[in-house]
Amino acid sequence: MSYAQYGSDNPFNYGLTNDEIKNMKSSDLIYLLHNLTNYKHTITYFGPKNLDAFSSDITKVHALAKEFTPSAPMKKFVYTKTDSNKVYFADYDMVQAEIRWVRNSGLYDPTNAAKIGLFNNYFGGGMGSIVFQTIRESKALAYSTFAVYSSPNSKEKENTMIAYVGTQADKMNDAVAGMNELLTVLPESDKSFDLSKNNSLNGIETTRITKDGIIYTYLADQKLGFDHDSRIDEYAALKPLTFADVKSFHK
């Protein structure tokens, strides 16, 4: 997955080598621990105290450096730009075949959030989806399958279209053909679409963000470029969506 998205210089491979781990000393780790708060950081608090009282108390136990240590630049990974299909093959002695379709799909765009949620609900994100019902239930070509348009956790990252089939080795060819067909032509089912749309709306309506979840949701929305609750926009954009919109997005 990581290689398909980024090539050989990817997050999966970005780690310490065996020799670097073997040569590490306890003093290296202790140094990192003791200097952690010397870097710029954020303190979050959820509890009964107001801001003034908490601020007064935290300064007594959480000392800050006069000047923060500059952070090392964050490692940037470059997404692959694929203009043709490529197949990566890993040979394992196993009776099952694991097949994934992966395609980078451009930077995150908040205006597509409602379409993405509805598309995933309808197309391949659950047991009632088109992908699951067609490949696993109707054709019995897989023990597990899904297909989702995956959104990143930051506006600087790209979306990724991912599809998956886990099947018996002797059914692999048929399973690949079945998924390719669904990725090319989106089947239309009024009943499934209405159910998917109701599920999407209901999911937003009934979800409650409480306690410290409010803080983490706020920070997550900030990373995506929002200065307000992102669900407000998604809910408003979801209501007028039709099957034609989902079909256009799929295309």
C-alpha positions as CSV (number, residue, x, y, z in Angstrom):
1,M,0.0,0.0,0.0
2,S,2.7,2.5,1.1
3,Y,4.9,1.7,-1.9
4,A,1.9,2.1,-4.3
5,Q,1.1,5.5,-2.9
6,Y,4.6,6.9,-2.5
7,G,7.2,4.7,-4.2
8,S,10.3,3.4,-2.5
9,D,10.6,6.4,-0.2
10,N,7.5,5.9,1.8
11,P,6.2,6.1,5.5
12,F,6.4,2.3,5.9
13,N,10.2,2.3,5.1
14,Y,10.9,5.4,7.1
15,G,12.3,4.0,10.3
16,L,15.4,3.1,12.2
17,T,17.6,0.3,10.7
18,N,18.4,-2.8,12.8
19,D,21.9,-1.5,13.3
20,E,20.6,1.9,14.5
21,I,18.4,0.2,17.0
22,K,21.1,-2.1,18.2
23,N,23.5,0.8,18.7
24,M,21.0,2.9,20.7
25,K,21.9,3.7,24.3
26,S,19.5,4.3,27.2
27,S,21.0,7.8,27.5
28,D,19.7,8.6,24.0
29,L,16.2,7.8,25.0
30,I,16.4,9.5,28.4
31,Y,17.7,12.7,26.6
32,L,14.7,12.6,24.3
33,L,12.3,12.2,27.3
34,H,13.9,15.0,29.4
35,N,13.9,17.4,26.5
36,L,10.4,16.7,25.2
37,T,8.8,19.8,26.7
38,N,11.6,22.0,25.3
39,Y,9.9,21.8,21.9
40,K,6.8,23.9,21.1
41,H,3.7,22.0,22.2
42,T,0.1,22.2,23.0
43,I,-1.6,21.4,26.3
44,T,-5.2,20.3,26.2
45,Y,-7.4,20.1,29.3
46,F,-10.9,18.8,30.0
47,G,-12.2,19.1,33.5
48,P,-14.0,21.3,36.1
49,K,-11.6,24.2,36.3
50,N,-11.9,27.4,34.4
51,L,-9.1,28.6,32.2
52,D,-7.5,31.0,34.7
53,A,-7.5,28.4,37.5
54,F,-6.1,25.7,35.3
55,S,-3.4,28.0,33.8
56,S,-2.3,28.9,37.3
57,D,-2.0,25.3,38.4
58,I,-0.3,23.9,35.3
59,T,2.5,26.5,35.4
60,K,3.5,25.1,38.9
61,V,4.1,21.6,37.6
62,H,4.9,22.1,33.9
63,A,7.9,24.3,33.5
64,L,8.6,25.8,30.0
65,A,11.9,26.7,28.5
66,K,12.7,30.4,28.0
67,E,13.1,29.6,24.3
68,F,11.8,26.5,22.5
69,T,14.2,24.2,20.7
70,P,13.6,24.4,17.0
71,S,11.9,21.3,15.7
72,A,13.5,19.3,12.9
73,P,11.6,19.7,9.6
74,M,8.9,17.1,9.2
75,K,9.7,14.4,6.6
76,K,7.7,15.0,3.4
77,F,6.7,12.1,1.3
78,V,5.9,12.6,-2.4
79,Y,2.8,10.9,-3.8
80,T,3.3,8.9,-7.0
81,K,1.6,10.3,-10.1
82,T,0.3,7.3,-12.0
83,D,-0.8,7.7,-15.6
84,S,-1.0,4.0,-16.3
85,N,-1.9,0.8,-14.3
86,K,0.9,-1.0,-12.6
87,V,0.8,-4.4,-10.8
88,Y,3.0,-5.1,-7.8
89,F,3.2,-8.8,-6.9
90,A,4.4,-10.4,-3.6
91,D,4.8,-14.2,-3.7
92,Y,3.7,-15.9,-0.5
93,D,3.0,-19.6,0.1
94,M,-0.7,-19.3,0.9
95,V,-4.1,-20.6,-0.3
96,Q,-5.7,-17.2,-0.4
97,A,-5.1,-14.2,-2.6
98,E,-5.1,-10.6,-1.3
99,I,-5.7,-8.0,-4.0
100,R,-5.8,-4.2,-3.6
101,W,-6.5,-1.4,-6.0
102,V,-4.8,1.9,-5.0
103,R,-4.9,5.2,-6.7
104,N,-3.9,8.6,-5.4
105,S,-6.7,11.1,-6.1
106,G,-5.5,14.7,-5.5
107,L,-5.4,16.9,-2.4
108,Y,-8.1,17.0,0.2
109,D,-11.1,19.2,-0.8
110,P,-13.6,20.0,2.0
111,T,-16.4,20.6,-0.5
112,N,-16.3,16.9,-1.4
113,A,-16.9,15.6,2.1
114,A,-20.6,14.9,1.7
115,K,-20.1,13.2,-1.7
116,I,-17.3,11.1,-0.3
117,G,-19.4,10.0,2.7
118,L,-22.4,9.1,0.6
119,F,-20.3,7.4,-2.1
120,N,-18.6,5.2,0.5
121,N,-21.8,4.3,2.2
122,Y,-23.4,3.4,-1.2
123,F,-20.5,1.9,-3.0
124,G,-18.3,-0.2,-0.8
125,G,-18.0,0.9,2.8
126,G,-20.3,-1.6,4.5
127,M,-22.2,-4.9,4.3
128,G,-25.1,-3.3,2.5
129,S,-22.9,-1.7,-0.1
130,I,-22.9,-2.5,-3.8
131,V,-19.4,-3.9,-3.7
132,F,-20.1,-6.3,-0.8
133,Q,-23.5,-7.4,-2.0
134,T,-22.2,-8.0,-5.6
135,I,-18.8,-9.6,-5.0
136,R,-19.3,-11.5,-1.8
137,E,-23.1,-12.2,-1.5
138,S,-24.3,-12.5,-5.1
139,K,-21.2,-13.9,-6.8
140,A,-19.5,-15.5,-3.8
141,L,-16.1,-14.4,-5.1
142,A,-14.6,-13.2,-1.8
143,Y,-14.5,-13.9,1.9
144,S,-13.9,-10.2,2.4
145,T,-14.2,-7.1,0.2
146,F,-14.6,-3.3,0.3
147,A,-13.9,-0.2,-1.7
148,V,-13.6,3.3,-0.2
149,Y,-12.5,6.8,-1.2
150,S,-10.2,7.5,1.7
151,S,-9.8,11.1,2.9
152,P,-6.6,12.1,4.7
153,N,-6.3,13.8,8.1
154,S,-4.6,16.9,6.8
155,K,-5.3,19.3,3.9
156,E,-1.7,18.9,2.8
157,K,-2.3,15.2,2.0
158,E,-4.0,13.4,-0.9
159,N,-7.2,11.4,-1.1
160,T,-6.8,7.7,-2.0
161,M,-9.2,5.4,-3.8
162,I,-8.8,1.9,-2.3
163,A,-10.5,-1.3,-3.2
164,Y,-9.8,-4.8,-1.8
165,V,-10.7,-8.4,-2.4
166,G,-9.6,-11.3,-0.3
167,T,-10.4,-14.6,-2.0
168,Q,-9.4,-18.1,-2.7
169,A,-6.6,-18.3,-5.2
170,D,-8.6,-20.2,-7.8
171,K,-11.2,-17.4,-7.8
172,M,-8.7,-14.5,-8.1
173,N,-9.3,-13.9,-11.8
174,D,-13.0,-13.7,-11.5
175,A,-12.8,-11.5,-8.4
176,V,-10.4,-9.0,-10.1
177,A,-12.8,-8.9,-13.1
178,G,-15.7,-8.3,-10.8
179,M,-14.1,-5.5,-8.9
180,N,-12.8,-3.9,-12.1
181,E,-16.4,-3.9,-13.5
182,L,-17.8,-2.2,-10.4
183,L,-14.9,0.4,-10.5
184,T,-15.8,1.2,-14.1
185,V,-19.6,1.1,-14.1
186,L,-21.6,2.0,-11.0
187,P,-24.8,-0.1,-10.6
188,E,-27.9,1.9,-9.8
189,S,-30.3,0.8,-7.0
190,D,-32.9,3.3,-5.8
191,K,-33.5,1.2,-2.6
192,S,-29.8,1.0,-1.7
193,F,-29.2,4.7,-2.5
194,D,-32.1,5.8,-0.3
195,L,-30.9,3.6,2.5
196,S,-27.3,4.9,2.1
197,K,-28.4,8.5,2.2
198,N,-30.6,8.0,5.2
199,N,-27.7,6.2,7.0
200,S,-25.3,9.1,6.1
201,L,-27.7,11.7,7.4
202,N,-28.6,9.7,10.5
203,G,-24.9,9.1,11.3
204,I,-24.4,12.9,11.6
205,E,-27.7,13.5,13.4
206,T,-27.1,10.9,16.1
207,T,-23.4,11.3,16.7
208,R,-22.5,13.1,19.9
209,I,-19.1,14.6,20.4
210,T,-18.7,15.0,24.2
211,K,-16.0,15.5,26.9
212,D,-12.4,15.7,25.6
213,G,-13.7,14.4,22.2
214,I,-14.7,18.0,21.6
215,I,-11.1,19.2,21.8
216,Y,-9.7,16.4,19.6
217,T,-12.4,16.9,17.0
218,Y,-11.7,20.7,17.0
219,L,-7.9,20.0,16.4
220,A,-8.7,17.5,13.7
221,D,-10.9,20.0,11.9
222,Q,-8.2,22.6,12.1
223,K,-5.7,20.3,10.3
224,L,-8.3,20.0,7.5
225,G,-8.6,23.8,7.2
226,F,-11.9,24.3,9.1
227,D,-12.5,27.1,11.6
228,H,-15.8,25.6,12.7
229,D,-17.5,22.1,13.0
230,S,-17.0,20.4,9.6
231,R,-20.1,18.4,10.1
232,I,-22.2,21.6,9.6
233,D,-21.0,21.9,6.0
234,E,-21.2,18.1,5.3
235,Y,-24.8,17.8,6.6
236,A,-26.0,20.8,4.5
237,A,-24.3,19.5,1.4
238,L,-25.6,16.0,1.9
239,K,-29.3,16.7,1.8
240,P,-29.6,17.7,-1.9
241,L,-27.4,15.0,-3.3
242,T,-28.9,12.6,-5.8
243,F,-27.7,9.3,-7.4
244,A,-26.5,11.4,-10.4
245,D,-24.1,13.2,-8.1
246,V,-22.7,9.9,-6.7
247,K,-22.4,8.5,-10.2
248,S,-20.5,11.6,-11.4
249,F,-18.2,11.3,-8.4
250,H,-17.6,7.6,-9.1
251,K,-16.8,8.4,-12.8
